[in-house]
Amino acid sequence: AEEVFLVDLIVREGLASSKSDARRLIQQGGVSVGGKKITSIYQRIRRAKQGRPLVLKVGKHQFVRISEKVILIEDENSKNIH
């Protein structure tokens, strides 16, 4: 299954003008996937047979439905460290 960093997906979908812009949006709490706020710039997603289509929200007014079934990848780099 193909994995992609959420930062790259945000730029590819035209929701941010650059990777640095996408990282800033995530760090400021302006990105959610499937209703879950994303706090790590290392967050990845993967296509999956058993996932579900999700909505990617950037800011208050920008929404994109991710049409293929995807799941969020949890790993050591995407843990929220305070």
C-alpha positions as CSV (number, residue, x, y, z in Angstrom):
1,A,0.0,0.0,0.0
2,E,1.2,3.5,-0.8
3,E,2.0,5.8,2.1
4,V,2.2,9.5,1.8
5,F,3.1,12.3,4.2
6,L,0.1,14.5,4.9
7,V,2.2,17.6,4.2
8,D,2.7,16.3,0.6
9,L,-1.0,15.5,0.2
10,I,-2.0,19.0,1.4
11,V,0.2,20.6,-1.2
12,R,-0.8,18.2,-4.0
13,E,-4.5,19.0,-3.4
14,G,-3.8,22.7,-3.6
15,L,-4.7,23.4,0.0
16,A,-1.3,25.0,0.7
17,S,1.2,26.7,-1.6
18,S,4.3,24.9,-0.3
19,K,5.4,22.2,2.1
20,S,6.5,24.8,4.6
21,D,3.1,26.4,4.4
22,A,1.5,23.0,5.0
23,R,3.7,22.3,8.0
24,R,2.9,25.7,9.5
25,L,-0.9,25.0,9.1
26,I,-0.5,21.6,10.9
27,Q,1.6,23.1,13.7
28,Q,-1.0,25.9,14.3
29,G,-3.8,23.3,14.6
30,G,-5.5,24.1,11.3
31,V,-5.6,20.6,9.8
32,S,-7.9,17.7,10.5
33,V,-8.5,14.3,8.8
34,G,-11.8,12.6,9.3
35,G,-12.6,14.9,12.2
36,K,-9.3,14.2,14.0
37,K,-7.0,17.2,14.5
38,I,-3.5,16.5,13.2
39,T,-0.7,17.8,15.4
40,S,2.4,16.2,13.8
41,I,4.1,17.3,10.6
42,Y,5.3,13.7,10.2
43,Q,1.7,12.3,10.0
44,R,1.3,9.8,7.1
45,I,-1.7,8.2,5.5
46,R,-1.9,4.9,3.6
47,R,-4.4,3.5,1.1
48,A,-6.2,0.6,2.7
49,K,-8.8,-2.0,1.7
50,Q,-10.6,-1.6,5.0
51,G,-10.2,2.1,5.5
52,R,-12.8,4.6,4.6
53,P,-13.0,7.8,2.5
54,L,-12.1,10.8,4.7
55,V,-12.5,14.5,4.6
56,L,-9.3,16.6,4.8
57,K,-9.9,20.0,6.3
58,V,-7.4,22.8,6.1
59,G,-8.4,26.0,7.8
60,K,-12.0,26.9,8.3
61,H,-13.3,26.8,4.8
62,Q,-11.1,24.4,2.7
63,F,-12.3,20.8,2.5
64,V,-11.3,17.9,0.2
65,R,-12.8,14.4,0.3
66,I,-10.1,11.8,-0.1
67,S,-11.9,9.5,-2.4
68,E,-9.9,6.3,-1.9
69,K,-10.0,4.4,1.4
70,V,-7.2,5.5,3.7
71,I,-6.0,5.1,7.3
72,L,-3.8,7.3,9.4
73,I,-0.4,5.8,10.2
74,E,0.6,6.0,13.9
75,D,4.3,5.6,14.5
76,E,7.0,7.0,16.7
77,N,7.6,10.1,14.5
78,S,4.0,11.0,14.4
79,K,3.4,10.9,18.2
80,N,2.6,14.2,19.8
81,I,5.5,15.2,22.0
82,H,5.1,18.0,24.5
